[in-house]
C-alpha cells in the first residue's frame, strides 16, 4: 500500500538515512525540518513554543501535500543536548516537541504514529546475562532516558484517546557514517579519531557489552513496521551485543593504526535486549555486520579527508 509518510525532524541522521533509502519508493515522503533554508522541507521548529496559528499553518501545509488515503507520522525529532547542557533546557525543548507534535496530529489526524525511542537509555544496564524485553520494567537514570520514557507514555495515551494506531520502536545504539559530525556516535567518533591519529575516549570499561544497530537496519525496521502494520512497543536491535574491546580491535585491524585509549570511566555497562517480539511480528532479525560496516565508514571518512 502507498502511504503519505511525514518525517518530523528530517535533519537528524536517522531521518536522512530513511529518506535517502526510500525517496524513490511509491510512498509520498514529506519532510518537516526546523531549518528554514531547506527548500525541500516544510519548516517547523517543534522544539520551540508554537502558537495555535503556527500549528494551523504547518498542519494546513501538510494536508495540501497528501496524495494517498493512509498517512503516517514518524517522530525523529528529539533534543539530546551536549553533555554539559542544562537539564531544564533539554526537558523544555522535548516537552515542546511532544506537545507540538500532538497538536499537529489533532489537525491532520494521521492513521498511525511511529515514535523512535531508545532502548539503550531506558532499560537497566547492570545485568550481564539478561536480555531485556518489552514487558520488563524500564528504569532510566539519565534525563535523556527519563524523557524518552515520558514521551512513550504521553504519545501512547494521546494515540489511545484520539484512536490513532501507535508504534514505539525502542532502538539500540545506532551507528553509521555522519559526515556532519566527527564526534557523533561512538563508532563514527572512534574511527575518525583513529584515522587522524587521535586517542579514543572510553567512557565505559572495554569489557562492556552494547547492542548496536546500523542506520540502514533502523530504516529497514521502520519501513517493515509500516508494511506489516505492527502496533505496540518493540525492541529493535541486532541479535547479540558486542564488547567495546571487539570494536576497538576491529578498528585497529581496518585502520592499520596503533590505537591509543584515553579512559574517562571504567564502569562496566551491559546493554542487552531481546528482539524476539519484533521478529515474531515482522519476520525480520538483524545481524551485526561489524567488519563491513566499519570498513565502509572508514572509507567514507578517508574520502572527505582527501
C-alpha positions in Angstrom: 0.0 0.0 0.0 1.2 3.5 -0.8 1.3 5.9 2.1 1.9 9.5 3.0 4.9 9.4 5.3 5.5 12.6 7.2 9.0 12.9 8.7 9.3 15.2 11.7 12.9 16.1 12.4 14.2 15.4 8.9 17.6 17.0 9.7 18.5 14.0 12.0 20.9 11.5 10.6 18.4 8.6 11.1 15.7 10.6 9.2 18.1 11.5 6.4 19.1 7.8 6.0 15.4 6.8 5.9 14.6 9.5 3.3 17.5 8.6 1.1 16.7 4.9 1.3 13.1 5.3 0.4 12.7 8.5 -1.6 12.3 6.5 -4.8 9.7 4.2 -3.3 6.0 4.7 -4.2 5.3 6.4 -0.9 4.8 10.2 -0.6 7.5 11.3 1.8 7.1 14.7 3.3 9.9 16.2 5.3 9.5 18.6 8.3 12.6 20.5 9.3 13.5 23.3 11.7 15.9 24.6 9.1 14.1 27.4 7.1 16.8 27.3 4.5 15.9 23.7 3.5 13.7 24.3 0.4 12.8 20.6 0.2 11.2 20.5 3.6 8.3 22.2 5.3 9.7 24.5 8.1 8.6 23.8 11.7 10.7 24.1 14.8 9.0 21.6 17.2 11.4 22.4 20.0 10.1 26.0 20.4 6.7 27.1 21.8 4.2 27.1 18.9 1.1 29.2 18.9 -2.3 28.0 17.6 -1.9 29.9 14.3 1.5 28.3 13.7 0.1 24.8 14.4 -2.7 25.6 12.0 -0.3 26.7 9.3 2.0 23.7 9.4 -1.0 21.3 9.6 -2.6 23.0 6.6 0.7 22.8 4.6 1.0 19.1 5.4 -2.6 18.4 4.3 -2.0 20.2 1.0 0.8 17.7 0.2 -1.2 14.5 1.0 -1.7 12.2 -2.0 -2.8 8.9 -0.5 -5.5 7.6 1.8 -3.2 6.4 4.6 -1.0 8.9 6.5 1.8 8.0 8.8 3.6 10.4 11.2 7.2 9.5 12.2 8.7 11.4 15.1 12.5 11.5 14.6 12.8 15.0 16.2 14.5 14.9 19.6 16.8 17.2 21.6 19.6 15.4 23.4 21.8 18.5 24.1 25.5 18.4 24.7 26.9 16.6 27.8 27.2 19.8 29.8 23.8 21.2 28.8 21.3 22.4 31.4 18.8 19.6 32.1 15.9 22.1 32.2 16.6 23.3 28.7 16.6 19.7 27.5 13.4 19.0 29.3 11.6 22.1 28.0 12.6 21.5 24.4 11.5 17.9 24.4 8.2 18.7 26.1 7.6 21.3 23.4 8.4 18.7 20.7 5.8 16.2 22.2 3.2 19.0 22.7 3.5 20.5 19.2 3.6 17.1 17.5 0.4 16.1 19.3 -1.3 19.3 18.4 -0.4 18.9 14.7 -1.7 15.3 14.9 -5.1 16.7 16.1 -5.3 18.8 13.0 -4.1 16.3 10.4 -5.5 13.1 12.0 -2.9 10.6 10.8 -3.7 6.9 10.7 -0.6 5.9 12.5 2.2 7.4 14.7 5.7 5.9 14.9 7.9 7.2 17.7 11.7 6.4 17.8 12.5 5.7 21.4 15.8 4.4 22.9 16.3 1.0 24.4 19.8 1.9 25.5 18.6 4.7 27.8 15.5 3.2 29.4 16.5 -0.4 30.4 18.8 -1.2 33.3 22.4 -1.9 32.2 23.9 -3.8 35.1 22.9 -7.4 34.2 25.5 -9.2 32.1 23.5 -12.3 31.1 19.9 -10.9 30.8 18.2 -9.6 27.6 15.5 -7.1 28.5 12.2 -7.4 26.6 9.3 -5.1 26.2 7.5 -6.5 29.3 10.4 -5.7 31.6 10.0 -2.6 33.7 12.1 0.3 32.3 14.5 2.0 34.7 16.0 5.1 33.1 18.6 7.0 35.1 19.6 9.9 32.7 17.5 12.9 31.8 17.5 11.7 28.2 16.2 8.3 29.2 13.5 9.6 31.5 12.3 12.0 28.8 12.2 9.2 26.2 10.1 7.1 28.5 7.8 10.0 29.3 7.4 10.6 25.6 6.5 7.0 25.1 3.7 7.2 27.7 2.4 10.6 26.6 2.3 9.6 22.9 0.7 6.2 23.7 -2.0 7.9 25.8 -2.6 10.5 23.2 -3.0 7.8 20.5 -5.4 5.9 22.5 -7.6 8.9 23.2 -7.6 10.0 19.6 -8.0 6.5 18.1 -4.6 6.6 16.2 -2.5 3.5 15.8 0.8 3.8 17.6 4.1 2.1 17.2 7.1 2.7 19.5 10.4 1.4 18.3 13.0 1.2 21.1 16.1 1.5 19.1 19.5 0.0 20.2 22.7 2.1 19.9 22.7 3.4 16.4 25.9 3.6 14.3 26.9 4.7 10.8 28.6 7.5 9.0 27.6 11.0 9.6 29.6 13.5 7.5 28.4 16.5 9.6 29.8 15.5 12.9 33.1 13.7 13.6 32.0 13.1 17.2 28.5 11.7 16.5 28.2 8.1 17.7 30.8 6.1 19.4 31.9 4.0 16.3 31.9 7.0 14.0 33.9 9.1 16.5 36.4 6.3 17.3 37.0 5.7 13.6 37.6 9.4 12.9 40.0 9.7 15.9 41.9 6.6 14.9 42.2 7.8 11.3 43.5 11.2 12.4 45.9 9.6 15.0 43.9 10.9 18.0 43.2 8.9 21.1 39.9 7.1 21.6 38.0 8.4 24.6 36.5 5.4 26.6 33.5 6.2 28.8 33.0 2.6 29.9 35.1 -0.4 30.5 36.2 -2.1 27.3 34.5 -5.3 28.7 31.1 -3.5 28.4 28.6 -5.2 26.1 26.5 -3.0 23.9 23.8 -3.8 21.4 24.5 -1.9 18.2 22.3 -1.5 15.0 23.2 0.3 11.8 21.4 3.3 10.3 20.4 1.2 7.3 19.0 -1.5 9.6 16.9 1.1 11.5 15.5 2.4 8.3 14.5 -1.1 7.2 12.9 -1.7 10.6 10.8 1.4 10.3 9.6 0.6 6.8 9.0 -3.0 7.9 6.9 -1.8 10.8 4.8 0.2 8.3 4.4 -2.6 5.8 3.4 -5.1 8.5 1.2 -2.6 10.2 2.5 -3.5 13.7 1.2 -1.7 16.7 2.7 -1.5 20.2 6.2 -1.3 21.7 9.1 -3.2 20.1 12.8 -3.5 20.8 14.8 -3.0 17.6 18.5 -4.1 17.6 20.8 -6.9 16.4 20.7 -10.5 17.6 23.5 -10.0 20.1 25.6 -7.4 21.9 29.3 -6.9 21.4 32.1 -5.8 23.7 33.8 -2.4 23.2 37.1 -4.3 23.1 35.9 -6.2 20.0 35.0 -2.9 18.3 38.4 -1.4 19.2 40.2 -4.4 17.8 38.2 -4.2 14.6 39.0 -0.5 14.2 42.7 -1.3 14.7 42.6 -4.0 12.1 40.8 -1.9 9.5 42.6 1.4 10.0 46.0 -0.3 10.5 46.7 2.2 13.2 48.2 1.9 16.7 45.2 2.7 19.0 45.7 5.0 22.0 43.0 4.7 24.6 42.0 7.6 26.9 39.9 6.1 29.7 37.3 8.6 31.1 35.4 6.0 33.1 35.9 2.3 33.7 32.4 1.3 34.8 31.0 -1.8 33.1 27.9 -1.4 31.0 25.8 -4.3 29.9 23.2 -3.3 27.3 21.4 -6.4 26.2 17.9 -6.6 24.7 15.5 -9.3 23.4 14.2 -8.5 19.9 12.1 -11.6 19.5 8.8 -9.7 19.6 9.8 -7.6 16.6 10.9 -10.8 14.7 7.6 -12.5 15.6 5.6 -9.6 14.0 7.8 -8.9 11.0 10.0 -11.9 10.3 13.0 -9.6 10.4 16.0 -10.3 12.5 19.2 -8.2 12.3 22.7 -9.4 12.5 25.7 -7.2 13.3 27.8 -6.7 10.1 30.6 -5.0 12.1 33.6 -5.6 9.8 31.9 -4.5 6.6 30.2 -1.5 8.3 33.3 -0.3 10.0 35.2 -0.6 6.7 32.6 1.4 4.9 32.5 4.1 7.5 36.3 4.3 7.4 36.3 4.6 3.6 33.8 7.5 3.8 36.0 9.3 6.4 39.1 8.9 4.2 37.2 10.3 1.2 36.3 13.6 3.0 39.9 14.0 4.3 41.5 13.9 0.9 
